[in-house]
Amino acid sequence: MTLRIKQLQEREKLLQENKARKVAAKKISGGATVERFQRVQEHLKQQRLDKISRLEELSQDFVTPENLDAKIEECLSKNVTYNQPVSPIDHNINKMNF
């Protein structure tokens, strides 16, 4: 074979190896992307579950048709006084800093 044919064959072989490396790199990075996506999805799922737990804790104090009478009784049983001294410019004296 001539020198030129050997060079062309060598070049073709190097190009094929380079293509194979690129394909392998894409597969590896694609796998990393899938793993990252799964981690992000798991993190978002955990955030949603935490939010649901917090809302369930808060919902115990919500007024619903089932506990409406009990909440009304609770409000009526609390003594709240609105008799507070007021200054001439309508400020609550208890909250003013002298």
C-alpha positions in Angstrom: 0.0 0.0 0.0 1.1 3.4 -0.6 1.7 5.9 2.1 -1.3 8.0 1.2 -3.7 5.1 1.5 -2.3 4.2 5.0 -2.7 7.8 6.1 -6.3 7.8 4.9 -7.1 4.6 6.7 -5.4 5.8 9.8 -7.4 9.0 9.7 -10.7 7.1 9.1 -9.9 4.8 12.1 -9.2 7.9 14.3 -12.5 9.5 13.2 -14.4 6.4 14.1 -12.8 6.1 17.5 -13.6 9.8 18.1 -17.2 9.2 17.2 -17.4 6.2 19.5 -16.0 8.3 22.4 -18.5 11.1 21.7 -21.4 8.5 21.8 -20.1 7.0 25.0 -19.7 10.5 26.6 -23.3 11.3 25.6 -24.5 8.1 27.2 -22.6 8.9 30.4 -23.8 12.5 30.6 -27.3 11.3 29.7 -27.3 8.9 32.6 -26.0 11.7 34.9 -28.8 13.9 33.6 -31.4 11.2 34.4 -29.9 10.7 37.9 -30.0 14.4 38.5 -33.6 14.7 37.3 -34.6 11.8 39.6 -32.9 13.6 42.6 -34.7 16.8 41.8 -38.0 15.0 41.5 -37.4 13.2 44.8 -36.5 16.6 46.4 -39.7 18.2 45.1 -41.8 15.3 46.2 -40.3 15.6 49.7 -41.1 19.3 49.8 -44.7 18.6 48.8 -45.0 16.0 51.5 -43.6 18.4 54.1 -46.1 21.1 53.0 -49.0 18.7 53.2 -47.9 17.7 56.8 -47.7 21.3 57.8 -51.2 22.0 56.3 -52.6 19.0 58.1 -51.3 20.3 61.4 -52.8 23.7 60.7 -56.1 22.2 59.6 -56.8 21.0 63.1 -57.8 24.6 64.0 -59.9 25.3 60.9 -63.6 25.9 61.4 -65.6 23.2 59.6 -69.3 22.4 59.7 -68.6 19.6 62.1 -66.8 21.7 64.7 -68.7 25.0 64.1 -70.7 24.8 67.4 -67.7 24.0 69.5 -65.7 27.0 67.9 -68.6 29.3 68.6 -68.8 28.2 72.2 -65.1 28.6 72.6 -65.3 32.2 71.2 -68.2 33.1 73.5 -66.5 31.7 76.6 -63.5 33.9 76.2 -63.7 37.2 77.9 -62.2 39.9 75.8 -62.3 43.5 77.0 -61.9 46.3 74.6 -61.9 48.9 77.4 -58.5 50.5 77.0 -57.4 54.1 77.6 -57.0 56.2 74.5 -55.0 59.4 74.1 -56.6 62.5 72.5 -55.0 61.5 69.2 -56.6 58.0 69.2 -53.5 56.0 70.2 -53.7 53.1 72.7 -51.9 54.4 75.8 -50.8 50.9 76.8 -48.9 50.5 73.6 -47.3 54.0 73.6 -43.7 54.5 74.7 -43.2 57.3 77.1 
